[in-house]
């Protein structure tokens, strides 16, 4: 049906009832009305419908069809109002139309941003995500600043989450020296969304095993010596090795102590 086929006065020539819809036949076009909408209208053969009435009918049919498509998505996963709005816009509809669909879904209880925040917040906390990650996640999902500001990030709870997350990742970096371990854990926890204060409190509890650290230092020294001795020697070689070991996080005094042992 083309819009130019709709006149100022349009006579219903025939009405055909099917299983899931009613079809109205006009001289130049036909309109299929989903059965769920039929209770809102009353049509009869020879009834005249104005162009405005036809356009309103078409708009309501389109609104119903899009709403049903969105409902099928909402059943499978949680959506925010913003996400639904973007889905409808991506279908090619205007913002006003999207807002109308969202409003109806909200009134039917199918869209509920406060409840979305409540349910997703519980999941993110259980998965040990930190404050900054959670805030950013909800912003990306289009949750309002007002709703986000109502989230209570308790310092004790954040610290408890951070400790649990630390316990789950600390063994991932045991092959690195102590300084590298701390750096990698710090970076990982930043990505997880924890605040600097919380991360430092967790890292302050990280204890060094000096015997393991000394063994790592010796191995890194040997690797550096094997590589750099091909190019340098004497004082220049020692300087290059010391700078390298400092750069990867070893303590200067421990490095000097190792050098003194190597010179014996």
VMD Tcl script that draws the C-alpha trace (Angstrom):
set ca {
  {0.00 0.00 0.00}
  {1.24 3.46 -0.94}
  {0.25 6.49 1.13}
  {-0.91 8.31 -1.99}
  {-3.59 5.60 -2.39}
  {-5.29 6.77 0.83}
  {-7.98 9.28 0.01}
  {-9.89 11.75 2.19}
  {-12.76 9.26 2.40}
  {-12.12 5.51 2.20}
  {-14.99 2.99 1.99}
  {-14.65 -0.48 3.51}
  {-15.69 -2.78 0.65}
  {-15.13 -6.12 2.36}
  {-14.05 -7.53 5.72}
  {-12.34 -10.92 5.87}
  {-11.62 -12.65 9.16}
  {-8.60 -14.94 9.38}
  {-7.10 -16.86 12.29}
  {-4.70 -14.17 13.51}
  {-5.97 -11.06 11.76}
  {-8.83 -9.20 10.12}
  {-8.35 -7.81 6.62}
  {-10.13 -4.63 5.53}
  {-10.47 -4.25 1.76}
  {-10.68 -0.81 0.19}
  {-10.77 0.19 -3.47}
  {-7.00 0.65 -3.84}
  {-5.52 -1.05 -0.81}
  {-6.09 -3.43 2.06}
  {-5.17 -3.30 5.76}
  {-4.34 -6.32 7.88}
  {-5.20 -5.81 11.54}
  {-3.72 -8.22 14.17}
  {-6.52 -9.98 16.05}
  {-5.16 -8.63 19.37}
  {-6.07 -5.11 18.22}
  {-9.54 -5.88 16.90}
  {-11.22 -5.30 20.26}
  {-10.24 -1.62 20.08}
  {-12.06 -1.08 16.77}
  {-15.45 -1.66 15.21}
  {-15.64 -1.90 11.43}
  {-18.49 -2.56 8.99}
  {-18.87 -2.93 5.25}
  {-19.59 0.44 3.56}
  {-18.13 2.26 6.55}
  {-16.18 5.36 5.58}
  {-12.80 6.06 7.17}
  {-11.05 9.39 6.83}
  {-7.39 9.66 5.87}
  {-6.59 10.60 9.50}
  {-8.40 7.52 10.81}
  {-6.54 5.30 8.36}
  {-3.18 6.82 9.32}
  {-3.92 6.40 13.05}
  {-4.91 2.77 12.41}
  {-1.72 2.09 10.47}
  {0.36 3.74 13.17}
  {-1.26 1.63 15.90}
  {-0.72 -1.56 13.87}
  {2.92 -0.69 13.35}
  {3.27 0.17 17.02}
  {1.78 -3.18 18.00}
  {4.01 -5.18 15.61}
  {7.20 -3.47 16.82}
  {6.15 -3.87 20.44}
  {5.63 -7.60 19.91}
  {9.09 -7.92 18.34}
  {10.64 -6.11 21.30}
  {8.71 -8.31 23.73}
  {10.27 -11.41 22.14}
  {13.71 -9.90 22.85}
  {12.85 -8.85 26.41}
  {11.77 -12.39 27.25}
  {15.28 -13.67 26.45}
  {17.33 -11.06 28.32}
  {17.11 -7.86 30.34}
  {16.98 -4.59 28.42}
  {17.11 -0.97 29.52}
  {14.82 1.69 28.09}
  {17.79 3.21 26.27}
  {18.70 -0.11 24.65}
  {15.15 -0.68 23.42}
  {15.03 2.87 22.06}
  {18.23 2.23 20.10}
  {16.93 -1.11 18.77}
  {13.80 0.61 17.43}
  {15.78 3.48 15.92}
  {18.07 0.97 14.22}
  {14.94 -0.49 12.61}
  {14.54 2.88 10.91}
  {11.88 4.46 13.12}
  {11.94 7.99 14.51}
  {12.72 8.81 18.12}
  {9.12 9.81 18.89}
  {7.86 6.44 17.72}
  {10.54 4.66 19.80}
  {9.59 6.71 22.85}
  {5.95 5.71 22.39}
  {6.84 2.00 22.28}
  {9.08 2.33 25.33}
  {6.36 4.14 27.25}
  {3.84 1.37 26.54}
  {6.31 -1.35 27.52}
  {7.13 0.54 30.72}
  {3.43 0.90 31.56}
  {3.00 -2.84 31.02}
  {5.87 -3.52 33.43}
  {8.05 -5.03 30.70}
  {10.67 -2.29 30.97}
  {11.82 -1.23 34.42}
  {15.19 0.53 34.70}
  {15.21 0.61 38.54}
  {14.59 -3.15 38.63}
  {17.21 -3.64 35.90}
  {19.77 -1.85 38.07}
  {18.81 -3.93 41.10}
  {19.14 -7.28 39.28}
  {22.27 -6.48 37.29}
  {23.97 -4.85 40.29}
  {23.56 -8.10 42.23}
  {25.13 -10.04 39.35}
  {28.06 -7.64 38.95}
  {28.74 -7.72 42.69}
  {28.65 -11.51 42.71}
  {31.10 -11.52 39.79}
  {33.41 -9.26 41.84}
  {33.35 -6.10 39.74}
  {34.38 -2.84 41.38}
  {32.63 0.51 41.71}
  {34.04 2.21 38.60}
  {33.28 -0.76 36.34}
  {29.69 -0.91 37.61}
  {29.09 2.83 37.15}
  {30.53 2.75 33.63}
  {28.53 -0.37 32.76}
  {25.24 1.31 33.69}
  {26.20 4.50 31.83}
  {26.85 2.48 28.67}
  {23.46 0.82 29.10}
  {21.83 4.26 29.22}
  {20.78 4.22 32.88}
  {20.13 7.76 34.14}
  {22.63 9.54 36.38}
  {19.85 9.85 38.95}
  {19.46 6.08 39.23}
  {23.22 5.49 39.24}
  {23.68 8.03 42.04}
  {21.33 5.99 44.24}
  {23.65 2.95 44.18}
  {25.33 2.52 47.56}
  {28.99 1.55 47.20}
  {29.95 0.55 50.74}
  {33.73 0.69 51.31}
  {33.71 -2.49 53.38}
  {31.81 -4.38 50.67}
  {34.11 -3.02 47.96}
  {37.16 -4.12 49.97}
  {35.69 -7.57 50.52}
  {35.02 -7.95 46.79}
  {38.54 -6.76 45.99}
  {40.09 -9.28 48.38}
  {38.10 -12.12 46.85}
  {39.04 -11.04 43.35}
  {42.70 -10.72 44.39}
  {42.61 -14.29 45.72}
  {41.25 -15.48 42.37}
  {44.06 -13.89 40.30}
  {47.15 -13.78 42.52}
  {48.47 -17.14 41.27}
  {48.31 -15.97 37.65}
  {51.45 -13.90 38.06}
  {53.66 -16.04 40.32}
  {56.27 -16.46 37.58}
  {57.03 -12.72 37.76}
  {59.17 -10.97 40.35}
  {57.43 -9.32 43.29}
  {57.33 -5.83 41.76}
  {55.92 -7.15 38.50}
  {53.35 -9.21 40.37}
  {52.13 -6.12 42.21}
  {52.04 -4.10 38.97}
  {50.11 -6.77 37.07}
  {47.67 -7.30 39.92}
  {47.21 -3.54 40.27}
  {46.51 -3.13 36.53}
  {44.11 -6.07 36.55}
  {42.17 -4.70 39.51}
  {41.98 -1.25 37.91}
  {40.40 -2.86 34.83}
  {38.02 -4.67 37.17}
  {36.82 -1.27 38.36}
  {38.22 -1.02 41.88}
  {39.33 2.34 43.26}
  {43.01 3.04 43.89}
  {42.47 3.21 47.67}
  {40.83 -0.22 47.72}
  {43.53 -1.75 45.50}
  {46.36 -0.40 47.66}
  {44.73 -1.79 50.79}
  {44.66 -5.22 49.15}
  {48.22 -5.02 47.83}
  {49.55 -3.96 51.22}
  {48.69 -7.46 52.39}
  {50.79 -9.07 49.65}
  {53.84 -10.63 51.31}
  {57.14 -11.32 49.58}
  {58.89 -14.68 49.80}
  {62.49 -13.50 49.84}
  {64.01 -16.87 48.96}
  {61.81 -17.13 45.83}
  {62.50 -13.48 44.97}
  {66.28 -14.05 45.25}
  {65.99 -17.04 42.94}
  {64.07 -15.00 40.40}
  {66.66 -12.22 40.63}
  {69.45 -14.68 39.95}
  {67.66 -16.13 36.91}
  {66.88 -12.69 35.48}
  {70.49 -11.68 36.07}
  {71.71 -14.74 34.18}
  {69.34 -14.04 31.27}
  {70.42 -10.41 31.12}
  {74.10 -11.34 31.29}
  {73.75 -13.90 28.49}
  {72.03 -11.35 26.27}
  {74.01 -8.19 27.05}
  {77.47 -9.79 27.27}
  {77.32 -10.31 23.52}
  {77.54 -6.54 23.08}
  {79.04 -5.10 26.28}
  {81.76 -5.96 28.77}
  {83.27 -4.73 32.01}
  {81.75 -1.69 33.72}
  {79.37 -0.97 30.80}
  {78.00 -4.52 30.98}
  {77.47 -4.29 34.75}
  {75.72 -0.92 34.36}
  {73.39 -2.26 31.66}
  {72.49 -5.31 33.75}
  {71.84 -3.23 36.89}
  {69.63 -0.77 34.98}
  {67.70 -3.63 33.41}
  {67.09 -5.35 36.76}
  {66.00 -2.09 38.38}
  {63.61 -1.39 35.49}
  {61.88 -4.73 35.93}
  {61.36 -4.04 39.62}
  {64.22 -5.47 41.66}
  {65.61 -3.71 44.72}
  {68.96 -1.95 44.10}
  {70.55 -3.24 47.31}
  {69.54 -6.82 46.46}
  {71.07 -6.39 43.00}
  {74.37 -5.16 44.47}
  {74.39 -8.04 46.90}
  {73.97 -10.48 44.00}
  {76.81 -8.80 42.10}
  {79.09 -9.15 45.08}
  {78.33 -12.88 45.20}
  {79.01 -13.24 41.48}
  {82.38 -11.51 41.89}
  {83.50 -13.92 44.60}
}
mol new
graphics top color blue
foreach p $ca { graphics top sphere $p radius 0.5 }
foreach p [lrange $ca 0 end-1] q [lrange $ca 1 end] { graphics top cylinder $p $q radius 0.2 }
display resetview
